Amino acid sequence: MRAGIAAGLIVVAAALRAQQGQPGPERPPAAIAQLAAKAAAAREADNLPEALKLYRQAVTLAPKWAEGWWYLGTMQYDKDQYAGCRDAFRQFVAINAKIVPAFSLLGLCEFQTKEFPKSLAHLEKAIAMGLPEGEDLTRVTMYHAALLHAKAQNFERALRLCAMVTRFAPNDAGIIAVMGIAQLRRPVFPQEVAVEDREMVMMLGRAFGYQSERRVAEAIAAYEEVVGKYPNVSSIHYAFGTVLLTTSPERGAEMLIAELKITPNHIPALVSLAAYYLKRGMGPDGLPYAERAAKAGPRDFAARATYGRLLVETEKLAKGILELEAARTLAPDSPEVRFSLGSAYGKAGRTAEANREKAEFARLKKLFNPSGGQETH
């Protein structure tokens, strides 16, 4: 996924100049003007060893020269010298934290040096700051962030990132592999997938790709094929069930129940099934599944929140509030949890706390959904 990065680097260099109000490259400090000119000439002549030597001398003499660090980083990235690239971009972002793709490149270098937590933090920072849609650098950033989320068992975030990428890279084998891995809920990189499982991973990834593109009929057909070929593999029935819940809810619930026969404590399946009954006003039917989910995943905020909502729905108000409070502790930035807790406090006559939670819900909803469109959780 390296091939398209060069275009992104050109965009960033232009952005750096535009931000500083300059029509051309950043003017280096006077003390190193001649050295910087020699470095630029060597770089433009594609004499990278000489350019690297001169840029290193320049930033040693003028450590606040951002563009020097920028070129030192990008040239080392181009030569697969990831440790040096990483160090250069760490200096760059310390000077200028507004150039978004710099965080992408820093995170990509840290991925190569196997500093995975730092890599993920910087890749996510770039995504949060706003990368241009459709650019190769954006695609590569999201792909590597998805890889790291899947490895860290943040499967839903991995799938969301992949769904964003498939809009402009629908047939990318790497993205398809990550989607399959995340659907199977296995914390591995694609190269770590067992040979005998690779076909299954790709089939499941393609099915989710159709799902994310809202090609529902094709998604259902693809999931049918995977379930038929691998009927006893954990998480496949759950993945299929999530699609069916939107088109054929009763069959979707049946698929979730089939998943629980294979993996009795499959937390997402338990939560989804509990939510299915909650949505239909069948709280007593959903409560056992929610309780199982909360016990199996005490640190899973969705499990605790769903259990809390069902307890409130079935008139077990005090216990329901405790579960919702636990969910709030686990996910303080979830608007849905805040709304549910505010409603529960209101039912309990705890007006001040209800108002506080409703105000926080409104703040979070505006923060995460400023356009006012339909919110997703």
LUMFI-890978 format. One line per field, with one value per residue (C-alpha): residue in one letter; residue number from 1; x, y, z. Coordinates in steps of 0.25 Angstrom, whole numbers, plus 5000, padded with zeros to 4 digits. Layout:
// residues N
rest: (A;...)
nr: (NUM;...)
u: (X;...)
v: (Y;...)
w: (Z;...)
END
This chain:
// residues 377
rest: (M;R;A;G;I;A;A;G;L;I;V;V;A;A;A;L;R;A;Q;Q;G;Q;P;G;P;E;R;P;P;A;A;I;A;Q;L;A;A;K;A;A;A;A;R;E;A;D;N;L;P;E;A;L;K;L;Y;R;Q;A;V;T;L;A;P;K;W;A;E;G;W;W;Y;L;G;T;M;Q;Y;D;K;D;Q;Y;A;G;C;R;D;A;F;R;Q;F;V;A;I;N;A;K;I;V;P;A;F;S;L;L;G;L;C;E;F;Q;T;K;E;F;P;K;S;L;A;H;L;E;K;A;I;A;M;G;L;P;E;G;E;D;L;T;R;V;T;M;Y;H;A;A;L;L;H;A;K;A;Q;N;F;E;R;A;L;R;L;C;A;M;V;T;R;F;A;P;N;D;A;G;I;I;A;V;M;G;I;A;Q;L;R;R;P;V;F;P;Q;E;V;A;V;E;D;R;E;M;V;M;M;L;G;R;A;F;G;Y;Q;S;E;R;R;V;A;E;A;I;A;A;Y;E;E;V;V;G;K;Y;P;N;V;S;S;I;H;Y;A;F;G;T;V;L;L;T;T;S;P;E;R;G;A;E;M;L;I;A;E;L;K;I;T;P;N;H;I;P;A;L;V;S;L;A;A;Y;Y;L;K;R;G;M;G;P;D;G;L;P;Y;A;E;R;A;A;K;A;G;P;R;D;F;A;A;R;A;T;Y;G;R;L;L;V;E;T;E;K;L;A;K;G;I;L;E;L;E;A;A;R;T;L;A;P;D;S;P;E;V;R;F;S;L;G;S;A;Y;G;K;A;G;R;T;A;E;A;N;R;E;K;A;E;F;A;R;L;K;K;L;F;N;P;S;G;G;Q;E;T;H)
nr: (1;2;3;4;5;6;7;8;9;10;11;12;13;14;15;16;17;18;19;20;21;22;23;24;25;26;27;28;29;30;31;32;33;34;35;36;37;38;39;40;41;42;43;44;45;46;47;48;49;50;51;52;53;54;55;56;57;58;59;60;61;62;63;64;65;66;67;68;69;70;71;72;73;74;75;76;77;78;79;80;81;82;83;84;85;86;87;88;89;90;91;92;93;94;95;96;97;98;99;100;101;102;103;104;105;106;107;108;109;110;111;112;113;114;115;116;117;118;119;120;121;122;123;124;125;126;127;128;129;130;131;132;133;134;135;136;137;138;139;140;141;142;143;144;145;146;147;148;149;150;151;152;153;154;155;156;157;158;159;160;161;162;163;164;165;166;167;168;169;170;171;172;173;174;175;176;177;178;179;180;181;182;183;184;185;186;187;188;189;190;191;192;193;194;195;196;197;198;199;200;201;202;203;204;205;206;207;208;209;210;211;212;213;214;215;216;217;218;219;220;221;222;223;224;225;226;227;228;229;230;231;232;233;234;235;236;237;238;239;240;241;242;243;244;245;246;247;248;249;250;251;252;253;254;255;256;257;258;259;260;261;262;263;264;265;266;267;268;269;270;271;272;273;274;275;276;277;278;279;280;281;282;283;284;285;286;287;288;289;290;291;292;293;294;295;296;297;298;299;300;301;302;303;304;305;306;307;308;309;310;311;312;313;314;315;316;317;318;319;320;321;322;323;324;325;326;327;328;329;330;331;332;333;334;335;336;337;338;339;340;341;342;343;344;345;346;347;348;349;350;351;352;353;354;355;356;357;358;359;360;361;362;363;364;365;366;367;368;369;370;371;372;373;374;375;376;377)
u: (5000;5012;5010;5001;5007;5016;5003;5000;5013;5012;4999;5004;5016;5007;4998;5010;5013;4999;4997;5009;5004;5016;5015;5027;5035;5037;5048;5059;5066;5077;5087;5085;5080;5092;5092;5077;5078;5089;5080;5068;5077;5082;5067;5062;5074;5069;5083;5076;5088;5094;5081;5079;5093;5090;5076;5082;5092;5082;5072;5083;5087;5072;5064;5051;5052;5039;5041;5055;5049;5038;5047;5056;5044;5038;5052;5054;5040;5043;5056;5048;5057;5045;5052;5059;5046;5038;5048;5047;5032;5032;5040;5031;5018;5025;5027;5015;5003;4993;4998;4989;4996;5009;5001;4998;5012;5017;5007;5011;5026;5022;5014;5027;5035;5025;5021;5006;5000;5007;5004;4989;4988;4995;4987;4974;4978;4980;4966;4960;4966;4961;4968;4963;4954;4959;4974;4983;4989;4975;4973;4986;4984;4970;4975;4986;4977;4968;4979;4983;4969;4966;4979;4975;4961;4954;4946;4935;4944;4952;4940;4935;4948;4948;4934;4939;4951;4942;4935;4947;4955;4944;4953;4965;4970;4976;4963;4955;4964;4963;4948;4948;4957;4949;4936;4942;4946;4961;4972;4982;4988;4985;4999;4996;4983;4985;4986;4973;4965;4969;4958;4948;4953;4953;4938;4934;4941;4934;4921;4923;4928;4914;4908;4915;4912;4897;4897;4887;4883;4898;4902;4891;4895;4910;4907;4898;4910;4919;4910;4907;4922;4926;4914;4921;4931;4929;4924;4919;4905;4905;4911;4900;4889;4893;4889;4877;4872;4870;4863;4857;4857;4851;4861;4872;4868;4869;4883;4887;4881;4889;4902;4899;4899;4913;4918;4909;4916;4917;4915;4911;4901;4895;4894;4888;4878;4874;4873;4864;4854;4855;4852;4839;4835;4838;4847;4845;4849;4862;4866;4873;4881;4885;4889;4897;4904;4907;4913;4921;4926;4927;4935;4927;4919;4909;4906;4904;4896;4886;4885;4882;4871;4864;4865;4858;4848;4844;4842;4855;4859;4869;4878;4876;4882;4894;4896;4895;4904;4914;4912;4914;4928;4932;4928;4926;4925;4913;4901;4892;4896;4894;4880;4876;4882;4875;4862;4864;4867;4855;4846;4853;4850;4864;4861;4875;4883;4873;4875;4890;4890;4880;4889;4901;4894;4890;4905;4910;4900;4904;4918;4918;4906;4907;4899;4887;4885;4881;4891;4898;4903)
v: (5000;5009;5013;5024;5031;5041;5048;5050;5056;5066;5070;5072;5080;5090;5090;5094;5105;5110;5110;5119;5128;5126;5123;5114;5106;5110;5120;5114;5122;5131;5124;5111;5117;5112;5099;5097;5101;5091;5080;5084;5083;5070;5065;5071;5064;5051;5050;5045;5041;5055;5061;5053;5057;5072;5072;5066;5076;5087;5083;5081;5095;5100;5090;5098;5098;5090;5088;5082;5071;5069;5066;5058;5049;5047;5043;5033;5028;5026;5018;5009;5016;5015;5018;5031;5035;5033;5042;5053;5053;5053;5066;5072;5070;5076;5089;5088;5080;5085;5078;5066;5056;5057;5049;5039;5037;5037;5026;5018;5019;5014;5003;4998;5000;4991;5002;4999;5007;5020;5016;5015;5027;5036;5029;5032;5046;5048;5042;5050;5063;5060;5054;5056;5046;5037;5040;5029;5034;5034;5019;5015;5022;5016;5002;5002;5007;4996;4986;4991;4991;4977;4972;4980;4973;4986;4979;4989;5000;4992;4989;5004;5008;4998;5002;5016;5011;5002;5014;5017;5004;4993;4982;4984;4970;4976;4983;4970;4962;4971;4971;4956;4956;4966;4958;4946;4954;4948;4958;4955;4962;4956;4949;4942;4935;4920;4915;4907;4919;4929;4926;4927;4940;4946;4941;4947;4960;4961;4959;4970;4979;4977;4980;4993;4997;4994;4984;4976;4964;4962;4962;4952;4943;4944;4941;4929;4923;4925;4919;4908;4905;4907;4904;4902;4914;4924;4938;4935;4933;4946;4953;4948;4951;4966;4967;4960;4968;4980;4972;4959;4962;4948;4941;4950;4946;4931;4933;4939;4928;4918;4926;4924;4909;4910;4920;4921;4934;4941;4955;4963;4952;4952;4968;4968;4957;4965;4978;4971;4967;4981;4988;4979;4982;4968;4971;4958;4950;4959;4960;4946;4949;4963;4957;4946;4957;4966;4954;4949;4963;4972;4982;4983;4996;4991;4979;4986;4997;4987;4980;4993;4997;4983;4984;4998;4993;4981;4990;4986;5001;5002;4990;4996;5009;5002;4995;5008;5015;5004;5006;5021;5019;5009;5019;5033;5039;5030;5038;5026;5022;5036;5037;5023;5027;5041;5034;5024;5035;5042;5030;5029;5043;5047;5060;5067;5055;5053;5067;5066;5053;5059;5072;5063;5055;5067;5072;5058;5057;5071;5068;5054;5058;5073;5073;5068;5056;5042;5038;5024;5016)
w: (5000;4998;4984;4985;4997;4988;4983;4998;5001;4990;4995;5009;5005;4998;5010;5019;5010;5009;5024;5025;5015;5005;4990;4990;5000;5014;5015;5024;5035;5030;5037;5029;5016;5008;5014;5012;4997;4995;5002;4993;4980;4984;4987;4974;4967;4973;4981;4993;5001;5000;5002;5015;5020;5017;5023;5036;5037;5035;5045;5055;5053;5052;5060;5058;5043;5041;5026;5028;5037;5027;5016;5025;5029;5015;5008;5019;5017;5003;5006;5016;5027;5037;5050;5044;5038;5051;5058;5048;5048;5063;5062;5051;5059;5071;5063;5055;5059;5049;5037;5038;5028;5037;5048;5037;5033;5047;5050;5038;5042;5056;5050;5043;5056;5063;5073;5071;5082;5078;5063;5066;5074;5063;5052;5059;5062;5047;5044;5055;5049;5036;5024;5010;5005;4993;4995;4995;5008;5014;5010;5015;5028;5031;5026;5036;5047;5044;5045;5059;5064;5059;5066;5079;5078;5075;5064;5062;5060;5050;5042;5042;5037;5026;5022;5020;5011;5003;4997;4989;4989;4988;4983;4991;4996;5009;5013;5010;5019;5030;5029;5029;5041;5049;5046;5051;5063;5063;5068;5057;5045;5031;5030;5043;5038;5036;5022;5023;5028;5017;5008;5019;5023;5009;5007;5020;5017;5003;5010;5019;5008;5001;5014;5016;5002;5005;4994;5003;4993;4990;5004;5008;4997;5001;5016;5012;5004;5016;5026;5017;5015;5030;5038;5051;5052;5063;5059;5045;5049;5057;5045;5036;5047;5048;5033;5034;5046;5037;5026;5032;5048;5052;5043;5048;5063;5059;5053;5066;5074;5065;5068;5083;5080;5075;5084;5097;5102;5089;5095;5082;5079;5093;5093;5079;5083;5095;5087;5077;5089;5095;5082;5081;5095;5099;5111;5119;5107;5105;5119;5121;5109;5114;5127;5121;5113;5125;5133;5121;5118;5130;5123;5111;5111;5101;5109;5122;5116;5109;5122;5129;5119;5120;5135;5135;5124;5133;5146;5152;5153;5164;5158;5144;5149;5154;5141;5133;5143;5140;5125;5127;5134;5123;5112;5117;5103;5098;5096;5096;5110;5115;5109;5115;5129;5129;5126;5137;5147;5143;5146;5159;5162;5163;5155;5156;5152;5140;5135;5136;5128;5118;5116;5114;5104;5096;5097;5092;5081;5076;5077;5069;5060;5058;5045;5052;5044;5049;5060;5059;5071)
END
